[in-house]
Amino acid sequence: MKFTPAQLKRFTDRPDAQLRALLVFGADEGLVRERAGVVAKAIVEDPRDPFRVADLDAATLLADPARLADEAAAISMMGGRRLVKVGRAGDRHAKLFAEFLAAPPGDGFVLVTGDDLGRQSSLRKAFEEAPNAAAVECGYDSAETIDGLIDQVLAGQGLVVSEEARLHLRASLGGDRMVSRQELDKLALYKLGGDGVVSAEDARACVGDSAAEAFDAVGKAAARGDMKALIAALAKAEETGESAVGLLRLTSRRMQRLHLVASLAERGTPIDAAFKMLRPPAFQSEGNEMRQLLGRWTTKKLATALALLLEAEMACKTTGMPAEAITARAMMRLVAAARA
């Protein structure tokens, strides 16, 4: 079955023993980690407990498929339900999980995380179609979900967010849930002991030059063809410990949105109408930037750029080469394409 965020919340509040496995996947790696962490804690009190938790990686399962059933059927020495975690699963594991879900042994719960899986993904279908399993997708935050996160983190600390501060936070956050949460936690700490009101000045002081902004600056510089800005942004992203794959995905998301607008414009759709078709909607700053970029990027060039970014992500995961070097090279190739 497919889980909505509300269904996932109900499950984590009161786990159903009939549900034997859950797939958490999506483009937002931070949100995947966050939701998987909440699910893990709902099954076991301490997700690091070696007596109740087994960690399996995708390669281990391919080499020894029987490990999944063995771990799920194992009885915990200290009592309680066991948790089996499988990271970075993909379509090549679909048959293995489908066979497991057809007759799962024991009572262990299997928590699987995956990357961005399309609707035709065989792994996704295995979980969505099984009566004893579910899948929940973790897409990028929209303005509405960013609002919810702002309220959860800041209002949870007793803080009131001004409308101007909220507008700034909406525009600055959203590329990665974990990064967004860290920035809001930093803002809450900044206001600790203050007047209890988060102003626009407070938001800009903490988030205006934030890790989240650094995360986004790489894609902005590459799309503009600004090599000097790109080198500075890559250095800052490395300092803040940002994920190389995350940088590639966020840049892909930027180029996909630009590709949609460019495609509609080439078919005669007015630019303003094309912007309104974006989901989530473009903020004014993004719209202004897109207008400038449309003069540099045709749909053909954008399609090539998206293929290049996908190729770089695959190389990060399969070649063993430093992901940071692969990402930097891909971004420099985008700069060259933007300048051409």
C-alpha positions as CSV (number, residue, x, y, z in Angstrom):
1,M,0.0,0.0,0.0
2,K,1.0,3.6,-0.3
3,F,1.4,5.6,2.8
4,T,0.6,9.3,3.1
5,P,2.5,11.3,5.7
6,A,-0.6,11.2,7.9
7,Q,-0.8,7.4,7.6
8,L,2.9,7.2,8.4
9,K,2.2,9.3,11.5
10,R,-0.6,7.0,12.6
11,F,1.7,4.0,12.2
12,T,4.6,5.4,14.1
13,D,2.2,6.4,16.9
14,R,0.9,2.9,17.1
15,P,2.8,0.3,15.0
16,D,0.6,-2.3,13.4
17,A,2.1,-5.8,13.8
18,Q,0.4,-6.9,10.6
19,L,2.7,-4.5,8.6
20,R,6.0,-6.4,8.1
21,A,8.0,-4.0,6.0
22,L,8.2,-0.3,5.0
23,L,10.0,1.3,2.1
24,V,11.0,5.0,2.6
25,F,12.3,6.5,-0.6
26,G,12.5,9.8,-2.5
27,A,14.5,12.7,-3.8
28,D,14.9,14.4,-0.5
29,E,17.7,12.4,1.3
30,G,17.3,14.4,4.5
31,L,13.5,13.6,4.7
32,V,14.2,9.9,3.9
33,R,16.7,9.8,6.8
34,E,14.3,11.7,9.1
35,R,11.3,9.5,8.5
36,A,13.3,6.3,8.6
37,G,14.7,7.4,12.0
38,V,11.2,8.0,13.3
39,V,10.0,4.6,12.1
40,A,13.0,2.9,13.6
41,K,12.3,4.4,17.1
42,A,8.7,3.4,16.8
43,I,9.8,-0.3,16.5
44,V,12.6,-0.3,19.0
45,E,13.5,2.0,21.8
46,D,17.1,2.2,20.8
47,P,17.8,1.8,17.0
48,R,21.5,1.2,17.9
49,D,20.7,-1.9,20.1
50,P,22.7,-4.7,18.5
51,F,20.5,-7.3,20.1
52,R,17.3,-6.1,18.4
53,V,18.6,-4.3,15.3
54,A,20.3,-5.7,12.2
55,D,21.9,-3.4,9.6
56,L,22.1,-4.9,6.1
57,D,23.4,-3.0,3.0
58,A,22.2,-3.6,-0.5
59,A,25.3,-5.4,-1.6
60,T,25.1,-7.9,1.2
61,L,21.6,-8.8,0.3
62,L,22.6,-9.4,-3.4
63,A,25.5,-11.6,-2.3
64,D,23.4,-13.5,0.4
65,P,19.6,-13.1,-0.2
66,A,18.8,-15.6,2.6
67,R,20.1,-13.0,5.2
68,L,16.9,-11.0,5.0
69,A,14.7,-13.9,6.1
70,D,17.2,-15.1,8.6
71,E,17.4,-11.7,10.3
72,A,13.7,-11.1,10.2
73,A,13.0,-14.6,11.8
74,A,15.7,-14.3,14.5
75,I,14.5,-14.0,18.1
76,S,15.9,-11.2,20.2
77,M,17.9,-12.3,23.2
78,M,16.5,-9.5,25.3
79,G,12.9,-9.7,24.0
80,G,10.9,-7.4,21.9
81,R,10.4,-7.1,18.1
82,R,13.5,-7.1,15.9
83,L,14.2,-4.4,13.4
84,V,16.0,-5.2,10.1
85,K,17.3,-2.1,8.3
86,V,18.3,-2.2,4.6
87,G,19.9,0.9,3.0
88,R,20.2,2.0,-0.6
89,A,17.9,-0.6,-2.0
90,G,16.9,-0.5,-5.7
91,D,15.0,-2.3,-8.4
92,R,17.6,-5.1,-8.5
93,H,16.3,-6.1,-5.0
94,A,12.6,-6.1,-6.0
95,K,12.3,-9.8,-6.6
96,L,14.0,-10.6,-3.3
97,F,11.6,-8.4,-1.3
98,A,8.5,-9.6,-3.2
99,E,9.4,-13.2,-2.3
100,F,10.0,-12.2,1.3
101,L,6.7,-10.4,1.6
102,A,4.8,-13.3,0.1
103,A,5.6,-15.4,3.2
104,P,7.6,-13.4,5.8
105,P,9.1,-15.6,8.6
106,G,9.1,-14.6,12.2
107,D,7.8,-11.2,13.4
108,G,10.7,-8.9,12.6
109,F,10.1,-5.5,11.0
110,V,12.0,-4.7,7.8
111,L,12.8,-1.0,7.2
112,V,14.1,-0.2,3.7
113,T,15.4,3.1,2.4
114,G,15.9,3.9,-1.3
115,D,16.7,6.7,-3.7
116,D,14.2,8.5,-5.9
117,L,12.1,5.7,-7.4
118,G,9.8,6.4,-10.4
119,R,6.2,5.1,-10.6
120,Q,7.3,2.2,-12.7
121,S,10.0,1.1,-10.2
122,S,9.6,-2.7,-9.5
123,L,10.9,-2.2,-5.9
124,R,8.3,0.5,-5.2
125,K,5.5,-1.7,-6.8
126,A,6.6,-4.7,-4.6
127,F,5.9,-2.7,-1.4
128,E,2.9,-0.8,-2.7
129,E,1.1,-3.9,-3.9
130,A,1.8,-6.2,-0.9
131,P,-1.0,-6.3,1.7
132,N,1.6,-6.5,4.5
133,A,3.9,-3.7,3.4
134,A,3.8,0.0,2.5
135,A,5.9,2.6,0.8
136,V,6.1,6.3,1.6
137,E,7.6,8.9,-0.8
138,C,9.8,11.7,0.4
139,G,9.7,14.5,-2.1
140,Y,11.2,18.0,-1.8
141,D,9.4,20.3,0.6
142,S,6.8,22.7,-0.8
143,A,5.9,26.1,0.7
144,E,3.2,24.4,2.7
145,T,5.4,21.7,4.2
146,I,8.1,24.2,4.9
147,D,5.5,26.2,6.9
148,G,4.7,23.1,8.8
149,L,8.4,22.5,9.6
150,I,8.9,26.1,10.7
151,D,6.0,25.8,13.1
152,Q,7.1,22.4,14.4
153,V,10.6,23.6,15.2
154,L,10.1,27.2,16.2
155,A,6.6,27.2,17.6
156,G,7.7,24.0,19.5
157,Q,10.2,26.2,21.3
158,G,7.6,28.8,22.1
159,L,8.7,31.2,19.4
160,V,6.4,33.4,17.3
161,V,7.5,33.9,13.6
162,S,6.7,37.2,12.0
163,E,5.3,37.1,8.4
164,E,8.5,38.7,7.0
165,A,10.7,36.2,8.7
166,R,8.4,33.4,7.4
167,L,8.7,34.6,3.9
168,H,12.5,34.7,4.2
169,L,12.6,31.2,5.6
170,R,10.3,29.8,2.9
171,A,12.7,31.2,0.2
172,S,15.9,30.0,2.0
173,L,14.9,26.5,3.0
174,G,13.5,23.4,1.2
175,G,16.4,21.7,-0.7
176,D,17.0,19.1,1.9
177,R,14.9,18.4,5.0
178,M,17.8,17.7,7.3
179,V,19.6,20.9,6.3
180,S,16.3,22.9,6.8
181,R,15.8,21.4,10.2
182,Q,19.4,22.1,11.3
183,E,19.0,25.8,10.1
184,L,15.8,26.2,12.1
185,D,17.3,24.6,15.2
186,K,20.2,27.1,14.9
187,L,17.7,29.9,14.7
188,A,15.8,28.6,17.7
189,L,19.1,28.5,19.7
190,Y,19.9,32.0,18.5
191,K,16.6,33.3,20.0
192,L,17.0,31.4,23.3
193,G,16.3,33.8,26.1
194,G,15.2,36.6,23.8
195,D,11.8,38.3,23.3
196,G,10.2,35.2,21.8
197,V,9.5,36.8,18.4
198,V,11.5,35.7,15.3
199,S,11.9,38.8,13.1
200,A,13.1,39.1,9.5
201,E,16.4,40.3,10.9
202,D,16.8,37.2,13.1
203,A,16.0,35.0,10.1
204,R,18.5,36.7,7.8
205,A,21.2,36.6,10.5
206,C,20.9,32.9,11.0
207,V,19.7,31.5,7.6
208,G,20.5,34.2,5.1
209,D,24.1,32.9,4.7
210,S,23.3,29.4,5.8
211,A,24.4,25.9,5.0
212,A,21.1,25.5,3.1
213,E,21.9,28.6,1.0
214,A,25.5,27.3,0.4
215,F,23.9,24.0,-0.7
216,D,21.8,25.9,-3.3
217,A,24.6,28.3,-4.4
218,V,26.5,25.6,-6.3
219,G,23.6,25.0,-8.7
220,K,22.9,28.7,-9.1
221,A,26.5,29.4,-10.1
222,A,26.7,26.4,-12.5
223,A,23.4,27.5,-14.2
224,R,24.7,31.1,-14.6
225,G,28.0,29.9,-16.1
226,D,29.9,31.7,-13.3
227,M,33.1,29.7,-12.7
228,K,34.4,32.0,-9.9
229,A,31.2,31.8,-8.0
230,L,31.1,28.0,-8.5
231,I,34.5,27.4,-7.1
232,A,33.6,29.5,-4.0
233,A,30.3,27.7,-3.6
234,L,31.9,24.3,-3.8
235,A,34.5,25.2,-1.2
236,K,31.8,26.5,1.1
237,A,29.6,23.4,0.6
238,E,32.6,21.2,1.4
239,E,33.3,23.2,4.6
240,T,29.7,22.6,5.8
241,G,29.9,18.9,5.0
242,E,27.2,18.8,2.3
243,S,26.5,15.6,0.5
244,A,28.0,15.5,-3.0
245,V,25.0,13.5,-4.3
246,G,22.7,16.0,-2.6
247,L,24.3,18.8,-4.5
248,L,23.8,16.9,-7.8
249,R,20.2,16.2,-7.0
250,L,19.4,19.8,-6.0
251,T,21.0,21.1,-9.2
252,S,19.0,18.5,-11.2
253,R,15.8,19.8,-9.5
254,R,16.7,23.3,-10.5
255,M,17.4,22.3,-14.1
256,Q,14.2,20.2,-14.3
257,R,12.1,23.2,-13.3
258,L,13.9,25.4,-15.8
259,H,13.4,22.7,-18.5
260,L,9.6,22.7,-17.8
261,V,9.4,26.5,-18.2
262,A,11.6,26.5,-21.3
263,S,9.5,23.7,-22.9
264,L,6.3,25.5,-22.3
265,A,7.7,28.8,-23.6
266,E,9.0,27.1,-26.8
267,R,5.5,25.8,-27.4
268,G,4.0,29.3,-27.1
269,T,3.0,29.5,-23.4
270,P,3.4,32.9,-21.9
271,I,6.3,32.9,-19.4
272,D,4.1,34.1,-16.4
273,A,1.6,31.2,-17.2
274,A,4.5,28.7,-17.4
275,F,5.8,29.8,-14.0
276,K,2.3,29.2,-12.5
277,M,2.5,25.5,-13.6
278,L,5.6,24.8,-11.4
279,R,5.0,22.7,-8.4
280,P,5.9,23.9,-5.8
281,P,5.3,27.4,-7.1
282,A,8.4,29.6,-7.8
283,F,9.1,32.4,-5.4
284,Q,9.7,35.8,-7.0
285,S,13.5,35.5,-6.6
286,E,13.5,32.1,-8.4
287,G,11.2,33.5,-11.1
288,N,13.5,36.5,-11.7
289,E,16.5,34.1,-11.9
290,M,14.7,31.8,-14.4
291,R,13.9,34.7,-16.7
292,Q,17.6,35.4,-17.0
293,L,18.6,31.8,-17.5
294,L,16.1,31.2,-20.3
295,G,18.4,33.2,-22.5
296,R,21.3,30.8,-21.9
297,W,19.5,27.4,-21.8
298,T,17.4,25.8,-24.6
299,T,15.4,22.6,-23.9
300,K,18.1,20.6,-25.8
301,K,20.9,22.0,-23.7
302,L,18.9,21.4,-20.5
303,A,18.2,17.8,-21.5
304,T,21.9,17.2,-22.0
305,A,22.6,18.9,-18.6
306,L,20.2,16.6,-16.8
307,A,21.7,13.5,-18.4
308,L,25.2,14.8,-17.3
309,L,24.0,15.2,-13.7
310,L,22.4,11.7,-13.6
311,E,25.6,10.2,-15.0
312,A,27.6,12.0,-12.3
313,E,25.3,10.6,-9.6
314,M,25.6,7.1,-10.9
315,A,29.4,7.5,-11.0
316,C,29.4,8.7,-7.3
317,K,27.6,5.5,-6.3
318,T,29.4,2.9,-8.5
319,T,33.0,3.9,-9.5
320,G,34.6,4.3,-6.1
321,M,36.1,7.7,-7.1
322,P,35.8,10.6,-4.7
323,A,32.2,11.9,-5.0
324,E,33.3,15.5,-4.4
325,A,35.6,15.4,-7.4
326,I,32.9,13.8,-9.6
327,T,30.5,16.5,-8.5
328,A,32.9,19.4,-9.1
329,R,33.7,18.1,-12.6
330,A,30.0,17.8,-13.5
331,M,29.4,21.4,-12.2
332,M,32.3,22.8,-14.2
333,R,30.9,21.1,-17.3
334,L,27.6,22.8,-16.7
335,V,29.4,26.1,-16.5
336,A,30.9,25.4,-19.9
337,A,27.5,24.6,-21.3
338,A,26.0,27.7,-19.9
339,R,28.7,29.8,-21.5
340,A,28.5,28.2,-24.9
